[in-house]
Amino acid sequence: MVLISPPVSNAELSDAKVLPTPLEEFNYEPKFPIAVVATPEHADRLRESNRICQNGNVDIITVKDLDEQQTLVEVELWMDKLGI
């Protein structure tokens, strides 16, 4: 699974009025590969405040700009590393 610039928390989405009602934080442990693609600033926020990005089970791919071709290249390299 590749998450591109995910929110730091569900509370952040509720505060921004993206979700109609509050949503509990996810409390499961993934049993599959996950990569998070984010800018360096957003990646730092995720490492500080997002539980799943703190435990080391998620690969964090930092890119300068999410709209660049390099973003796709980085995701392809990650998938190659996994053998996909």
PyMOL Python script that loads the backbone (N, CA, C, O; Angstrom):
from pymol import cmd

cmd.read_pdbstr("""\
ATOM      1  N   MET A   1       0.850  -1.158   0.000  1.00  0.00           N
ATOM      2  CA  MET A   1       0.000   0.000   0.000  1.00  0.00           C
ATOM      3  C   MET A   1       0.901   1.227   0.000  1.00  0.00           C
ATOM      4  O   MET A   1       1.878   1.300   0.746  1.00  0.00           O
ATOM      5  N   VAL A   2       0.560   2.176  -0.838  1.00  0.00           N
ATOM      6  CA  VAL A   2       1.281   3.441  -0.884  1.00  0.00           C
ATOM      7  C   VAL A   2       0.309   4.545  -0.493  1.00  0.00           C
ATOM      8  O   VAL A   2      -0.738   4.721  -1.116  1.00  0.00           O
ATOM      9  N   LEU A   3       0.672   5.282   0.543  1.00  0.00           N
ATOM     10  CA  LEU A   3      -0.130   6.418   0.993  1.00  0.00           C
ATOM     11  C   LEU A   3       0.597   7.690   0.591  1.00  0.00           C
ATOM     12  O   LEU A   3       1.747   7.905   0.976  1.00  0.00           O
ATOM     13  N   ILE A   4      -0.066   8.522  -0.175  1.00  0.00           N
ATOM     14  CA  ILE A   4       0.550   9.755  -0.645  1.00  0.00           C
ATOM     15  C   ILE A   4       0.050  10.910   0.214  1.00  0.00           C
ATOM     16  O   ILE A   4      -1.126  11.271   0.183  1.00  0.00           O
ATOM     17  N   SER A   5       0.973  11.474   0.977  1.00  0.00           N
ATOM     18  CA  SER A   5       0.706  12.607   1.863  1.00  0.00           C
ATOM     19  C   SER A   5      -0.543  12.397   2.724  1.00  0.00           C
ATOM     20  O   SER A   5      -1.485  13.186   2.662  1.00  0.00           O
ATOM     21  N   PRO A   6      -0.544  11.323   3.530  1.00  0.00           N
ATOM     22  CA  PRO A   6      -1.714  11.078   4.376  1.00  0.00           C
ATOM     23  C   PRO A   6      -1.809  12.102   5.500  1.00  0.00           C
ATOM     24  O   PRO A   6      -0.817  12.750   5.835  1.00  0.00           O
ATOM     25  N   PRO A   7      -2.987  12.251   6.082  1.00  0.00           N
ATOM     26  CA  PRO A   7      -3.114  13.175   7.214  1.00  0.00           C
ATOM     27  C   PRO A   7      -2.325  12.644   8.411  1.00  0.00           C
ATOM     28  O   PRO A   7      -2.100  11.441   8.541  1.00  0.00           O
ATOM     29  N   VAL A   8      -1.917  13.552   9.267  1.00  0.00           N
ATOM     30  CA  VAL A   8      -1.178  13.172  10.465  1.00  0.00           C
ATOM     31  C   VAL A   8      -2.076  12.376  11.404  1.00  0.00           C
ATOM     32  O   VAL A   8      -1.626  11.439  12.064  1.00  0.00           O
ATOM     33  N   SER A   9      -3.353  12.760  11.458  1.00  0.00           N
ATOM     34  CA  SER A   9      -4.293  12.074  12.331  1.00  0.00           C
ATOM     35  C   SER A   9      -5.707  12.252  11.806  1.00  0.00           C
ATOM     36  O   SER A   9      -5.965  13.115  10.967  1.00  0.00           O
ATOM     37  N   ASN A  10      -6.617  11.432  12.303  1.00  0.00           N
ATOM     38  CA  ASN A  10      -8.025  11.590  11.948  1.00  0.00           C
ATOM     39  C   ASN A  10      -8.588  12.861  12.563  1.00  0.00           C
ATOM     40  O   ASN A  10      -9.487  13.483  11.996  1.00  0.00           O
ATOM     41  N   ALA A  11      -8.066  13.249  13.718  1.00  0.00           N
ATOM     42  CA  ALA A  11      -8.511  14.486  14.362  1.00  0.00           C
ATOM     43  C   ALA A  11      -8.227  15.689  13.459  1.00  0.00           C
ATOM     44  O   ALA A  11      -9.014  16.633  13.403  1.00  0.00           O
ATOM     45  N   GLU A  12      -7.107  15.643  12.764  1.00  0.00           N
ATOM     46  CA  GLU A  12      -6.771  16.718  11.832  1.00  0.00           C
ATOM     47  C   GLU A  12      -7.840  16.844  10.746  1.00  0.00           C
ATOM     48  O   GLU A  12      -8.177  17.952  10.328  1.00  0.00           O
ATOM     49  N   LEU A  13      -8.365  15.719  10.298  1.00  0.00           N
ATOM     50  CA  LEU A  13      -9.419  15.741   9.280  1.00  0.00           C
ATOM     51  C   LEU A  13     -10.720  16.293   9.841  1.00  0.00           C
ATOM     52  O   LEU A  13     -11.429  17.029   9.155  1.00  0.00           O
ATOM     53  N   SER A  14     -11.035  15.945  11.071  1.00  0.00           N
ATOM     54  CA  SER A  14     -12.250  16.467  11.700  1.00  0.00           C
ATOM     55  C   SER A  14     -12.142  17.972  11.916  1.00  0.00           C
ATOM     56  O   SER A  14     -13.102  18.709  11.693  1.00  0.00           O
ATOM     57  N   ASP A  15     -10.972  18.420  12.350  1.00  0.00           N
ATOM     58  CA  ASP A  15     -10.759  19.853  12.570  1.00  0.00           C
ATOM     59  C   ASP A  15     -10.896  20.644  11.270  1.00  0.00           C
ATOM     60  O   ASP A  15     -11.359  21.784  11.281  1.00  0.00           O
ATOM     61  N   ALA A  16     -10.495  20.043  10.158  1.00  0.00           N
ATOM     62  CA  ALA A  16     -10.571  20.701   8.856  1.00  0.00           C
ATOM     63  C   ALA A  16     -11.940  20.523   8.201  1.00  0.00           C
ATOM     64  O   ALA A  16     -12.165  20.981   7.080  1.00  0.00           O
ATOM     65  N   LYS A  17     -12.845  19.860   8.903  1.00  0.00           N
ATOM     66  CA  LYS A  17     -14.208  19.624   8.406  1.00  0.00           C
ATOM     67  C   LYS A  17     -14.226  18.744   7.152  1.00  0.00           C
ATOM     68  O   LYS A  17     -15.136  18.847   6.330  1.00  0.00           O
ATOM     69  N   VAL A  18     -13.205  17.871   7.011  1.00  0.00           N
ATOM     70  CA  VAL A  18     -13.176  16.921   5.902  1.00  0.00           C
ATOM     71  C   VAL A  18     -14.084  15.739   6.218  1.00  0.00           C
ATOM     72  O   VAL A  18     -14.733  15.192   5.327  1.00  0.00           O
ATOM     73  N   LEU A  19     -14.126  15.348   7.483  1.00  0.00           N
ATOM     74  CA  LEU A  19     -15.006  14.270   7.926  1.00  0.00           C
ATOM     75  C   LEU A  19     -16.229  14.879   8.606  1.00  0.00           C
ATOM     76  O   LEU A  19     -16.096  15.848   9.353  1.00  0.00           O
ATOM     77  N   PRO A  20     -17.417  14.328   8.360  1.00  0.00           N
ATOM     78  CA  PRO A  20     -18.617  14.895   8.974  1.00  0.00           C
ATOM     79  C   PRO A  20     -18.690  14.669  10.483  1.00  0.00           C
ATOM     80  O   PRO A  20     -19.291  15.468  11.201  1.00  0.00           O
ATOM     81  N   THR A  21     -18.086  13.592  10.962  1.00  0.00           N
ATOM     82  CA  THR A  21     -18.061  13.295  12.390  1.00  0.00           C
ATOM     83  C   THR A  21     -16.670  12.805  12.763  1.00  0.00           C
ATOM     84  O   THR A  21     -15.929  12.339  11.898  1.00  0.00           O
ATOM     85  N   PRO A  22     -16.308  12.902  14.027  1.00  0.00           N
ATOM     86  CA  PRO A  22     -14.992  12.401  14.445  1.00  0.00           C
ATOM     87  C   PRO A  22     -14.852  10.905  14.169  1.00  0.00           C
ATOM     88  O   PRO A  22     -15.820  10.149  14.242  1.00  0.00           O
ATOM     89  N   LEU A  23     -13.638  10.504  13.855  1.00  0.00           N
ATOM     90  CA  LEU A  23     -13.323   9.113  13.567  1.00  0.00           C
ATOM     91  C   LEU A  23     -12.172   8.694  14.466  1.00  0.00           C
ATOM     92  O   LEU A  23     -11.154   9.383  14.539  1.00  0.00           O
ATOM     93  N   GLU A  24     -12.329   7.571  15.148  1.00  0.00           N
ATOM     94  CA  GLU A  24     -11.252   7.088  16.012  1.00  0.00           C
ATOM     95  C   GLU A  24     -10.001   6.821  15.187  1.00  0.00           C
ATOM     96  O   GLU A  24     -10.073   6.504  14.000  1.00  0.00           O
ATOM     97  N   GLU A  25      -8.862   6.957  15.841  1.00  0.00           N
ATOM     98  CA  GLU A  25      -7.603   6.636  15.163  1.00  0.00           C
ATOM     99  C   GLU A  25      -7.553   5.139  14.899  1.00  0.00           C
ATOM    100  O   GLU A  25      -8.089   4.345  15.673  1.00  0.00           O
ATOM    101  N   PHE A  26      -6.911   4.761  13.811  1.00  0.00           N
ATOM    102  CA  PHE A  26      -6.773   3.353  13.493  1.00  0.00           C
ATOM    103  C   PHE A  26      -5.860   2.693  14.531  1.00  0.00           C
ATOM    104  O   PHE A  26      -4.821   3.247  14.890  1.00  0.00           O
ATOM    105  N   ASN A  27      -6.246   1.525  15.002  1.00  0.00           N
ATOM    106  CA  ASN A  27      -5.464   0.871  16.050  1.00  0.00           C
ATOM    107  C   ASN A  27      -4.975  -0.516  15.636  1.00  0.00           C
ATOM    108  O   ASN A  27      -4.603  -1.317  16.493  1.00  0.00           O
ATOM    109  N   TYR A  28      -4.972  -0.803  14.369  1.00  0.00           N
ATOM    110  CA  TYR A  28      -4.512  -2.102  13.895  1.00  0.00           C
ATOM    111  C   TYR A  28      -3.028  -2.044  13.537  1.00  0.00           C
ATOM    112  O   TYR A  28      -2.473  -0.969  13.309  1.00  0.00           O
ATOM    113  N   GLU A  29      -2.418  -3.181  13.495  1.00  0.00           N
ATOM    114  CA  GLU A  29      -1.026  -3.285  13.074  1.00  0.00           C
ATOM    115  C   GLU A  29      -1.008  -3.920  11.687  1.00  0.00           C
ATOM    116  O   GLU A  29      -1.482  -5.044  11.522  1.00  0.00           O
ATOM    117  N   PRO A  30      -0.482  -3.238  10.707  1.00  0.00           N
ATOM    118  CA  PRO A  30      -0.479  -3.773   9.341  1.00  0.00           C
ATOM    119  C   PRO A  30       0.425  -4.991   9.213  1.00  0.00           C
ATOM    120  O   PRO A  30       1.490  -5.061   9.827  1.00  0.00           O
ATOM    121  N   LYS A  31      -0.007  -5.927   8.422  1.00  0.00           N
ATOM    122  CA  LYS A  31       0.767  -7.146   8.150  1.00  0.00           C
ATOM    123  C   LYS A  31       1.166  -7.192   6.677  1.00  0.00           C
ATOM    124  O   LYS A  31       1.367  -8.268   6.113  1.00  0.00           O
ATOM    125  N   PHE A  32       1.277  -6.033   6.067  1.00  0.00           N
ATOM    126  CA  PHE A  32       1.637  -5.921   4.659  1.00  0.00           C
ATOM    127  C   PHE A  32       2.517  -4.685   4.500  1.00  0.00           C
ATOM    128  O   PHE A  32       2.514  -3.812   5.368  1.00  0.00           O
ATOM    129  N   PRO A  33       3.265  -4.600   3.410  1.00  0.00           N
ATOM    130  CA  PRO A  33       4.157  -3.456   3.217  1.00  0.00           C
ATOM    131  C   PRO A  33       3.385  -2.155   2.996  1.00  0.00           C
ATOM    132  O   PRO A  33       2.401  -2.117   2.258  1.00  0.00           O
ATOM    133  N   ILE A  34       3.847  -1.105   3.644  1.00  0.00           N
ATOM    134  CA  ILE A  34       3.256   0.216   3.475  1.00  0.00           C
ATOM    135  C   ILE A  34       4.385   1.219   3.269  1.00  0.00           C
ATOM    136  O   ILE A  34       5.397   1.203   3.970  1.00  0.00           O
ATOM    137  N   ALA A  35       4.178   2.089   2.288  1.00  0.00           N
ATOM    138  CA  ALA A  35       5.078   3.222   2.084  1.00  0.00           C
ATOM    139  C   ALA A  35       4.253   4.494   2.178  1.00  0.00           C
ATOM    140  O   ALA A  35       3.130   4.566   1.680  1.00  0.00           O
ATOM    141  N   VAL A  36       4.828   5.485   2.819  1.00  0.00           N
ATOM    142  CA  VAL A  36       4.215   6.804   2.901  1.00  0.00           C
ATOM    143  C   VAL A  36       5.093   7.742   2.083  1.00  0.00           C
ATOM    144  O   VAL A  36       6.300   7.834   2.308  1.00  0.00           O
ATOM    145  N   VAL A  37       4.476   8.437   1.133  1.00  0.00           N
ATOM    146  CA  VAL A  37       5.191   9.410   0.304  1.00  0.00           C
ATOM    147  C   VAL A  37       4.789  10.795   0.785  1.00  0.00           C
ATOM    148  O   VAL A  37       3.605  11.126   0.838  1.00  0.00           O
ATOM    149  N   ALA A  38       5.785  11.601   1.136  1.00  0.00           N
ATOM    150  CA  ALA A  38       5.497  12.928   1.671  1.00  0.00           C
ATOM    151  C   ALA A  38       6.678  13.860   1.425  1.00  0.00           C
ATOM    152  O   ALA A  38       7.799  13.422   1.170  1.00  0.00           O
ATOM    153  N   THR A  39       6.395  15.143   1.508  1.00  0.00           N
ATOM    154  CA  THR A  39       7.476  16.127   1.453  1.00  0.00           C
ATOM    155  C   THR A  39       8.275  16.014   2.751  1.00  0.00           C
ATOM    156  O   THR A  39       7.765  15.468   3.729  1.00  0.00           O
ATOM    157  N   PRO A  40       9.496  16.508   2.787  1.00  0.00           N
ATOM    158  CA  PRO A  40      10.296  16.400   4.020  1.00  0.00           C
ATOM    159  C   PRO A  40       9.602  16.998   5.249  1.00  0.00           C
ATOM    160  O   PRO A  40       9.670  16.428   6.338  1.00  0.00           O
ATOM    161  N   GLU A  41       8.941  18.133   5.078  1.00  0.00           N
ATOM    162  CA  GLU A  41       8.269  18.775   6.212  1.00  0.00           C
ATOM    163  C   GLU A  41       7.116  17.913   6.723  1.00  0.00           C
ATOM    164  O   GLU A  41       6.955  17.721   7.929  1.00  0.00           O
ATOM    165  N   HIS A  42       6.321  17.400   5.793  1.00  0.00           N
ATOM    166  CA  HIS A  42       5.176  16.572   6.186  1.00  0.00           C
ATOM    167  C   HIS A  42       5.662  15.246   6.783  1.00  0.00           C
ATOM    168  O   HIS A  42       5.072  14.738   7.737  1.00  0.00           O
ATOM    169  N   ALA A  43       6.732  14.693   6.222  1.00  0.00           N
ATOM    170  CA  ALA A  43       7.291  13.448   6.760  1.00  0.00           C
ATOM    171  C   ALA A  43       7.742  13.633   8.202  1.00  0.00           C
ATOM    172  O   ALA A  43       7.558  12.740   9.028  1.00  0.00           O
ATOM    173  N   ASP A  44       8.331  14.786   8.512  1.00  0.00           N
ATOM    174  CA  ASP A  44       8.741  15.067   9.892  1.00  0.00           C
ATOM    175  C   ASP A  44       7.530  15.097  10.820  1.00  0.00           C
ATOM    176  O   ASP A  44       7.576  14.549  11.921  1.00  0.00           O
ATOM    177  N   ARG A  45       6.450  15.734  10.379  1.00  0.00           N
ATOM    178  CA  ARG A  45       5.221  15.782  11.197  1.00  0.00           C
ATOM    179  C   ARG A  45       4.663  14.375  11.414  1.00  0.00           C
ATOM    180  O   ARG A  45       4.210  14.047  12.510  1.00  0.00           O
ATOM    181  N   LEU A  46       4.698  13.547  10.369  1.00  0.00           N
ATOM    182  CA  LEU A  46       4.201  12.179  10.499  1.00  0.00           C
ATOM    183  C   LEU A  46       5.048  11.380  11.491  1.00  0.00           C
ATOM    184  O   LEU A  46       4.513  10.643  12.319  1.00  0.00           O
ATOM    185  N   ARG A  47       6.366  11.528  11.404  1.00  0.00           N
ATOM    186  CA  ARG A  47       7.259  10.808  12.330  1.00  0.00           C
ATOM    187  C   ARG A  47       7.026  11.240  13.776  1.00  0.00           C
ATOM    188  O   ARG A  47       7.172  10.433  14.694  1.00  0.00           O
ATOM    189  N   GLU A  48       6.670  12.495  13.982  1.00  0.00           N
ATOM    190  CA  GLU A  48       6.442  13.012  15.329  1.00  0.00           C
ATOM    191  C   GLU A  48       5.086  12.608  15.898  1.00  0.00           C
ATOM    192  O   GLU A  48       4.977  12.311  17.087  1.00  0.00           O
ATOM    193  N   SER A  49       4.051  12.593  15.055  1.00  0.00           N
ATOM    194  CA  SER A  49       2.689  12.498  15.580  1.00  0.00           C
ATOM    195  C   SER A  49       1.868  11.309  15.097  1.00  0.00           C
ATOM    196  O   SER A  49       0.800  11.051  15.652  1.00  0.00           O
ATOM    197  N   ASN A  50       2.318  10.587  14.099  1.00  0.00           N
ATOM    198  CA  ASN A  50       1.519   9.492  13.566  1.00  0.00           C
ATOM    199  C   ASN A  50       2.070   8.165  14.076  1.00  0.00           C
ATOM    200  O   ASN A  50       3.222   7.824  13.807  1.00  0.00           O
ATOM    201  N   ARG A  51       1.251   7.418  14.811  1.00  0.00           N
ATOM    202  CA  ARG A  51       1.691   6.179  15.459  1.00  0.00           C
ATOM    203  C   ARG A  51       2.286   5.187  14.470  1.00  0.00           C
ATOM    204  O   ARG A  51       3.327   4.589  14.743  1.00  0.00           O
ATOM    205  N   ILE A  52       1.648   5.010  13.347  1.00  0.00           N
ATOM    206  CA  ILE A  52       2.108   3.988  12.407  1.00  0.00           C
ATOM    207  C   ILE A  52       3.448   4.367  11.765  1.00  0.00           C
ATOM    208  O   ILE A  52       4.211   3.491  11.356  1.00  0.00           O
ATOM    209  N   CYS A  53       3.732   5.670  11.677  1.00  0.00           N
ATOM    210  CA  CYS A  53       5.005   6.118  11.109  1.00  0.00           C
ATOM    211  C   CYS A  53       6.120   6.133  12.148  1.00  0.00           C
ATOM    212  O   CYS A  53       7.280   6.361  11.806  1.00  0.00           O
ATOM    213  N   GLN A  54       5.786   5.895  13.395  1.00  0.00           N
ATOM    214  CA  GLN A  54       6.784   5.907  14.462  1.00  0.00           C
ATOM    215  C   GLN A  54       7.348   4.522  14.761  1.00  0.00           C
ATOM    216  O   GLN A  54       8.441   4.416  15.317  1.00  0.00           O
ATOM    217  N   ASN A  55       6.636   3.470  14.409  1.00  0.00           N
ATOM    218  CA  ASN A  55       7.057   2.140  14.846  1.00  0.00           C
ATOM    219  C   ASN A  55       8.050   1.455  13.918  1.00  0.00           C
ATOM    220  O   ASN A  55       8.510   0.353  14.219  1.00  0.00           O
ATOM    221  N   GLY A  56       8.391   2.081  12.797  1.00  0.00           N
ATOM    222  CA  GLY A  56       9.392   1.510  11.905  1.00  0.00           C
ATOM    223  C   GLY A  56       8.867   0.469  10.941  1.00  0.00           C
ATOM    224  O   GLY A  56       9.640  -0.082  10.158  1.00  0.00           O
ATOM    225  N   ASN A  57       7.571   0.182  10.974  1.00  0.00           N
ATOM    226  CA  ASN A  57       7.001  -0.801  10.043  1.00  0.00           C
ATOM    227  C   ASN A  57       6.593  -0.188   8.719  1.00  0.00           C
ATOM    228  O   ASN A  57       6.162  -0.897   7.810  1.00  0.00           O
ATOM    229  N   VAL A  58       6.725   1.122   8.604  1.00  0.00           N
ATOM    230  CA  VAL A  58       6.328   1.831   7.397  1.00  0.00           C
ATOM    231  C   VAL A  58       7.566   2.466   6.785  1.00  0.00           C
ATOM    232  O   VAL A  58       8.369   3.082   7.486  1.00  0.00           O
ATOM    233  N   ASP A  59       7.715   2.314   5.475  1.00  0.00           N
ATOM    234  CA  ASP A  59       8.796   2.995   4.770  1.00  0.00           C
ATOM    235  C   ASP A  59       8.324   4.398   4.421  1.00  0.00           C
ATOM    236  O   ASP A  59       7.261   4.567   3.823  1.00  0.00           O
ATOM    237  N   ILE A  60       9.106   5.397   4.789  1.00  0.00           N
ATOM    238  CA  ILE A  60       8.756   6.779   4.484  1.00  0.00           C
ATOM    239  C   ILE A  60       9.651   7.253   3.341  1.00  0.00           C
ATOM    240  O   ILE A  60      10.877   7.271   3.450  1.00  0.00           O
ATOM    241  N   ILE A  61       9.007   7.632   2.256  1.00  0.00           N
ATOM    242  CA  ILE A  61       9.709   8.108   1.067  1.00  0.00           C
ATOM    243  C   ILE A  61       9.507   9.619   1.006  1.00  0.00           C
ATOM    244  O   ILE A  61       8.380  10.092   0.857  1.00  0.00           O
ATOM    245  N   THR A  62      10.586  10.365   1.121  1.00  0.00           N
ATOM    246  CA  THR A  62      10.468  11.815   1.043  1.00  0.00           C
ATOM    247  C   THR A  62      10.796  12.282  -0.373  1.00  0.00           C
ATOM    248  O   THR A  62      11.757  11.829  -0.994  1.00  0.00           O
ATOM    249  N   VAL A  63       9.980  13.188  -0.853  1.00  0.00           N
ATOM    250  CA  VAL A  63      10.159  13.761  -2.187  1.00  0.00           C
ATOM    251  C   VAL A  63      10.000  15.267  -2.088  1.00  0.00           C
ATOM    252  O   VAL A  63       9.294  15.778  -1.218  1.00  0.00           O
ATOM    253  N   LYS A  64      10.664  15.965  -2.989  1.00  0.00           N
ATOM    254  CA  LYS A  64      10.617  17.428  -2.971  1.00  0.00           C
ATOM    255  C   LYS A  64       9.212  17.941  -3.287  1.00  0.00           C
ATOM    256  O   LYS A  64       8.716  18.862  -2.638  1.00  0.00           O
ATOM    257  N   ASP A  65       8.585  17.341  -4.281  1.00  0.00           N
ATOM    258  CA  ASP A  65       7.256  17.779  -4.719  1.00  0.00           C
ATOM    259  C   ASP A  65       6.458  16.549  -5.116  1.00  0.00           C
ATOM    260  O   ASP A  65       6.952  15.705  -5.863  1.00  0.00           O
ATOM    261  N   LEU A  66       5.243  16.438  -4.630  1.00  0.00           N
ATOM    262  CA  LEU A  66       4.422  15.257  -4.893  1.00  0.00           C
ATOM    263  C   LEU A  66       3.996  15.139  -6.349  1.00  0.00           C
ATOM    264  O   LEU A  66       3.618  14.054  -6.791  1.00  0.00           O
ATOM    265  N   ASP A  67       4.049  16.225  -7.095  1.00  0.00           N
ATOM    266  CA  ASP A  67       3.596  16.221  -8.485  1.00  0.00           C
ATOM    267  C   ASP A  67       4.701  15.921  -9.490  1.00  0.00           C
ATOM    268  O   ASP A  67       4.451  15.936 -10.695  1.00  0.00           O
ATOM    269  N   GLU A  68       5.892  15.656  -9.033  1.00  0.00           N
ATOM    270  CA  GLU A  68       7.001  15.415  -9.950  1.00  0.00           C
ATOM    271  C   GLU A  68       7.081  13.956 -10.362  1.00  0.00           C
ATOM    272  O   GLU A  68       6.584  13.073  -9.664  1.00  0.00           O
ATOM    273  N   GLN A  69       7.706  13.714 -11.496  1.00  0.00           N
ATOM    274  CA  GLN A  69       7.937  12.366 -12.004  1.00  0.00           C
ATOM    275  C   GLN A  69       8.776  11.550 -11.021  1.00  0.00           C
ATOM    276  O   GLN A  69       8.623  10.332 -10.926  1.00  0.00           O
ATOM    277  N   GLN A  70       9.664  12.230 -10.287  1.00  0.00           N
ATOM    278  CA  GLN A  70      10.526  11.539  -9.331  1.00  0.00           C
ATOM    279  C   GLN A  70       9.716  10.803  -8.276  1.00  0.00           C
ATOM    280  O   GLN A  70      10.173   9.789  -7.748  1.00  0.00           O
ATOM    281  N   THR A  71       8.529  11.293  -7.959  1.00  0.00           N
ATOM    282  CA  THR A  71       7.668  10.616  -6.986  1.00  0.00           C
ATOM    283  C   THR A  71       7.324   9.216  -7.478  1.00  0.00           C
ATOM    284  O   THR A  71       7.413   8.249  -6.720  1.00  0.00           O
ATOM    285  N   LEU A  72       6.932   9.106  -8.744  1.00  0.00           N
ATOM    286  CA  LEU A  72       6.605   7.796  -9.311  1.00  0.00           C
ATOM    287  C   LEU A  72       7.830   6.894  -9.365  1.00  0.00           C
ATOM    288  O   LEU A  72       7.733   5.693  -9.116  1.00  0.00           O
ATOM    289  N   VAL A  73       8.976   7.470  -9.687  1.00  0.00           N
ATOM    290  CA  VAL A  73      10.218   6.696  -9.733  1.00  0.00           C
ATOM    291  C   VAL A  73      10.530   6.126  -8.353  1.00  0.00           C
ATOM    292  O   VAL A  73      10.915   4.963  -8.235  1.00  0.00           O
ATOM    293  N   GLU A  74      10.367   6.940  -7.304  1.00  0.00           N
ATOM    294  CA  GLU A  74      10.643   6.485  -5.942  1.00  0.00           C
ATOM    295  C   GLU A  74       9.700   5.352  -5.527  1.00  0.00           C
ATOM    296  O   GLU A  74      10.119   4.410  -4.856  1.00  0.00           O
ATOM    297  N   VAL A  75       8.434   5.444  -5.924  1.00  0.00           N
ATOM    298  CA  VAL A  75       7.482   4.378  -5.615  1.00  0.00           C
ATOM    299  C   VAL A  75       7.858   3.101  -6.375  1.00  0.00           C
ATOM    300  O   VAL A  75       7.785   2.005  -5.820  1.00  0.00           O
ATOM    301  N   GLU A  76       8.256   3.242  -7.630  1.00  0.00           N
ATOM    302  CA  GLU A  76       8.698   2.076  -8.409  1.00  0.00           C
ATOM    303  C   GLU A  76       9.917   1.420  -7.770  1.00  0.00           C
ATOM    304  O   GLU A  76       9.996   0.193  -7.700  1.00  0.00           O
ATOM    305  N   LEU A  77      10.866   2.229  -7.305  1.00  0.00           N
ATOM    306  CA  LEU A  77      12.057   1.682  -6.644  1.00  0.00           C
ATOM    307  C   LEU A  77      11.682   0.936  -5.372  1.00  0.00           C
ATOM    308  O   LEU A  77      12.252  -0.115  -5.079  1.00  0.00           O
ATOM    309  N   TRP A  78      10.738   1.465  -4.621  1.00  0.00           N
ATOM    310  CA  TRP A  78      10.277   0.802  -3.400  1.00  0.00           C
ATOM    311  C   TRP A  78       9.635  -0.539  -3.739  1.00  0.00           C
ATOM    312  O   TRP A  78       9.877  -1.541  -3.065  1.00  0.00           O
ATOM    313  N   MET A  79       8.814  -0.551  -4.789  1.00  0.00           N
ATOM    314  CA  MET A  79       8.169  -1.803  -5.195  1.00  0.00           C
ATOM    315  C   MET A  79       9.203  -2.808  -5.691  1.00  0.00           C
ATOM    316  O   MET A  79       9.079  -4.002  -5.421  1.00  0.00           O
ATOM    317  N   ASP A  80      10.214  -2.346  -6.408  1.00  0.00           N
ATOM    318  CA  ASP A  80      11.289  -3.242  -6.851  1.00  0.00           C
ATOM    319  C   ASP A  80      12.008  -3.852  -5.649  1.00  0.00           C
ATOM    320  O   ASP A  80      12.344  -5.036  -5.650  1.00  0.00           O
ATOM    321  N   LYS A  81      12.241  -3.029  -4.624  1.00  0.00           N
ATOM    322  CA  LYS A  81      12.901  -3.508  -3.414  1.00  0.00           C
ATOM    323  C   LYS A  81      12.110  -4.638  -2.766  1.00  0.00           C
ATOM    324  O   LYS A  81      12.682  -5.567  -2.196  1.00  0.00           O
ATOM    325  N   LEU A  82      10.774  -4.542  -2.864  1.00  0.00           N
ATOM    326  CA  LEU A  82       9.904  -5.577  -2.300  1.00  0.00           C
ATOM    327  C   LEU A  82       9.753  -6.805  -3.211  1.00  0.00           C
ATOM    328  O   LEU A  82       9.264  -7.854  -2.792  1.00  0.00           O
ATOM    329  N   GLY A  83      10.183  -6.644  -4.453  1.00  0.00           N
ATOM    330  CA  GLY A  83      10.036  -7.742  -5.399  1.00  0.00           C
ATOM    331  C   GLY A  83       8.671  -7.780  -6.061  1.00  0.00           C
ATOM    332  O   GLY A  83       8.222  -8.833  -6.514  1.00  0.00           O
ATOM    333  N   ILE A  84       8.018  -6.644  -6.116  1.00  0.00           N
ATOM    334  CA  ILE A  84       6.680  -6.583  -6.718  1.00  0.00           C
ATOM    335  C   ILE A  84       6.808  -6.144  -8.159  1.00  0.00           C
ATOM    336  O   ILE A  84       5.803  -6.024  -8.859  1.00  0.00           O
TER     337      ILE A  84
END
""", "prot")
cmd.dss("prot")
cmd.show_as("cartoon", "prot")
cmd.util.cbc("prot")
cmd.orient("prot")
